[in-house]
C-alpha cells in the first residue's frame, strides 16, 4: 500500500507512517466531521443560543497550531453570531489574564485543542471561571479523555469531540487542525448546516485534487536546497500562512527557517528576507477586492532580489501572474468562502513539511532530534493567580 507516494512498510521504518496517513486522510475526515456536526446540531444550537444571548464577547483560543484556528475564524464568528470576536492564544490568556477576562461581563470562550493536555488549556478555562462575571465554555477537541474535555468547570459548557481519526499520533498537528477548523466554521454557521453539504463536497474535491495532482511535484520542490520559506495569506488565509510556516519549520526540526505575513504587511520591511535560497508561497484570496493588493505585492517582489522558487495557490486563475508552480483548486468555477478555503489550503504546507523532513533524513512522526519540541508541551508550570485586582 502506498501513502503520499511511499510504501507503507518503508514509512513505518522511517518513522513517518502516522504523519503520512494523517495528512492523506484529511478529505475523508472532513466528511466525517460534517456528519458529526450534523448529528450534534440540536445540542450545539441550544448551547450557542443561550451563550450568545448573554455574552458580550467571544474569544477563540488554543496553543500553537490550535491558536491559529482563531486567526481564520474570528471574522466568521463575529459576522454570523453578531458578537465582537477575538483570537487570543491560551499562552497570552495565562500570562496576562486580567487583560482579557473582566468581572463585569459574560464571555463565550471557545477552546480548540487536539489532546487538551497542554497545561495552558485547562489553565485558561480556570482563569476565565475565576475572573469573568460569567463564562460559557465551548470546547472543541479531538480527545475525549484529555484533561480539557474532563476539566470540572462549574460554568456552562459544551464538549464537541471530533471523530477519533482527528486525534493525530504524529508530533505535527495535521488532521486535527483542519477538522477543528472545519468544526469551528460549521459551528458558527450552525443554522445553515443543511445548506452547507454541497460546499463540503467541493471542499473534499479540492483536497483530493491537491493530493492527486500536486503531491508529486511538491515532493520535487522539497528536494530543492532552499533554506528559507515565506508563506503569505490575508484575511482568514493569514491563519493558513501562519500554520504553514509552523508545519515546515517543525517538521524540519528548525532546519528551514520560515516566516509568515499578510500580503500588505510583507511590504513593510519583512520582504528583505527574500534571497536566492528562499521559497515563497502565495496563498491567494478569492475576494476580488483583496486580490488587488495581493497582485500588487507579487509585482513588487519582482523588482527586488528573486527567490529560488515561487508557488501560487489559488481557487481560480490569477490572471497576469506567473509562478514557478501553480496550484489551482477549481476547474469548474466553483467558489468557497475564504474560511473554508483555509481548511484545504494548508495541505501544500503540510506536504512540503513532510517531504522536506524525509529529504533531511528526519522522522516526520517525531522530527525533533534534540527533543526540544514534543507532541504535548511539557514542563510548563502554571503559577497560582491570587491577590488580584479585577478591573
URRA-V730393 format. One record per pair of residues at least 24 apart in sequence whose C-alpha atoms are under 7 Angstrom apart, sorted by sequence separation. I is the first residue (numbers start at 1). J is the second residue. D is the distance in whole Angstrom. If there is no record, write none. Layout:
{{I;J;D} {I;J;D}}
This chain:
{{142;166;6} {143;167;6} {238;262;6} {58;83;7} {116;141;7} {142;167;5} {57;83;6} {58;84;6} {59;85;6} {60;86;6} {61;87;6} {63;89;6} {94;120;7} {106;132;7} {109;135;7} {115;141;7} {122;148;5} {129;155;7} {56;83;6} {57;84;5} {58;85;5} {59;86;5} {60;87;5} {61;88;5} {62;89;5} {63;90;6} {101;128;6} {105;132;6} {106;133;6} {107;134;6} {108;135;6} {109;136;6} {110;137;6} {111;138;6} {112;139;6} {113;140;7} {114;141;5} {115;142;6} {121;148;6} {280;307;7} {57;85;6} {58;86;6} {59;87;6} {60;88;6} {61;89;5} {62;90;5} {63;91;6} {103;131;6} {105;133;5} {106;134;5} {107;135;5} {108;136;5} {109;137;5} {110;138;5} {111;139;5} {112;140;5} {113;141;5} {114;142;5} {115;143;5} {228;256;5} {229;257;6} {230;258;6} {231;259;6} {232;260;6} {233;261;7} {234;262;5} {279;307;6} {59;88;7} {61;90;6} {91;120;6} {94;123;7} {102;131;6} {103;132;4} {104;133;5} {105;134;7} {106;135;5} {107;136;6} {108;137;6} {109;138;6} {110;139;6} {111;140;6} {112;141;6} {114;143;7} {117;146;6} {122;151;7} {227;256;5} {228;257;5} {229;258;5} {230;259;5} {231;260;5} {232;261;5} {233;262;5} {234;263;6} {264;293;7} {278;307;5} {279;308;6} {280;309;6} {281;310;6} {282;311;6} {283;312;6} {284;313;6} {286;315;7} {90;120;6} {94;124;6} {97;127;7} {101;131;6} {102;132;5} {103;133;4} {116;146;5} {117;147;5} {227;257;7} {228;258;6} {229;259;6} {230;260;6} {231;261;7} {232;262;5} {233;263;6} {275;305;6} {276;306;6} {277;307;6} {278;308;5} {279;309;5} {280;310;5} {281;311;5} {282;312;5} {283;313;5} {284;314;5} {90;121;6} {93;124;6} {101;132;5} {102;133;7} {115;146;5} {116;147;6} {117;148;7} {232;263;6} {263;294;6} {274;305;7} {275;306;6} {276;307;5} {277;308;5} {278;309;7} {279;310;6} {280;311;6} {281;312;6} {282;313;6} {283;314;6} {116;148;5} {274;306;7} {275;307;5} {276;308;5} {116;149;7} {264;297;7} {274;307;6} {90;124;6} {142;176;7} {263;297;6} {140;180;7} {66;112;6} {237;283;7} {66;113;6} {56;105;7} {58;107;6} {59;108;6} {60;109;6} {61;110;6} {62;111;6} {228;277;6} {229;278;5} {230;279;6} {231;280;6} {232;281;6} {233;282;7} {56;106;6} {57;107;5} {58;108;5} {59;109;5} {60;110;5} {61;111;5} {62;112;5} {227;277;5} {228;278;5} {229;279;5} {230;280;5} {231;281;5} {232;282;5} {233;283;5} {55;106;5} {56;107;6} {57;108;6} {58;109;6} {59;110;6} {60;111;6} {61;112;6} {62;113;6} {226;277;5} {227;278;6} {228;279;6} {229;280;6} {230;281;6} {231;282;6} {232;283;6} {233;284;6} {234;285;7} {54;106;6} {55;107;5} {226;278;6} {286;338;7} {55;108;6} {114;167;6} {226;279;6} {285;338;7} {51;108;6} {62;121;7} {114;176;6} {112;180;7} {172;247;7} {51;136;6} {237;338;7} {248;349;7} {252;353;7} {236;338;6} {240;342;6} {244;346;6} {247;349;7} {248;350;7} {251;353;5} {236;339;5} {247;350;6} {251;354;6} {248;352;6} {252;356;7} {237;342;6} {240;345;7} {244;349;5} {248;353;4} {252;357;5} {236;342;7} {240;346;6} {244;350;7} {247;353;6} {251;357;6} {81;188;7} {65;173;7} {80;188;6} {80;189;7} {47;158;7} {66;177;7} {77;188;5} {65;177;7} {69;181;6} {73;185;7} {76;188;7} {251;364;6} {253;367;6} {252;367;7} {253;368;5} {251;367;6} {209;329;7} {206;329;5} {206;330;7} {33;162;7} {33;163;7} {222;352;6} {32;163;7} {218;351;7} {219;352;7} {222;355;6} {223;356;7} {218;352;6} {222;356;5} {219;355;6} {223;359;6} {199;336;7} {207;344;6} {206;344;7} {203;344;7} {45;190;7} {22;168;7} {33;179;6} {26;175;5} {30;179;6} {41;190;7} {29;179;7} {33;183;7} {18;169;6} {19;170;5} {23;174;6} {18;170;5} {22;174;6} {23;175;6} {22;175;6} {182;343;7} {181;343;7} {73;236;7} {72;236;4} {71;236;6} {72;237;6} {178;343;5} {72;238;7} {71;238;7} {72;239;5} {71;239;5} {69;239;7} {68;239;5} {68;242;7} {68;243;6} {27;204;5} {65;243;6} {27;207;6} {27;208;7} {171;365;6} {170;365;4} {171;366;6} {170;366;7} {171;374;6} {171;375;4} {118;376;6} {117;376;7} {118;377;6} {119;380;6} {73;339;7} {72;339;6} {103;390;7} {102;390;7} {102;391;6} {98;390;7} {19;364;6} {19;365;6} {16;363;6} {18;365;6} {15;363;5} {16;364;5} {14;363;6} {15;364;6} {16;365;5} {15;365;6}}
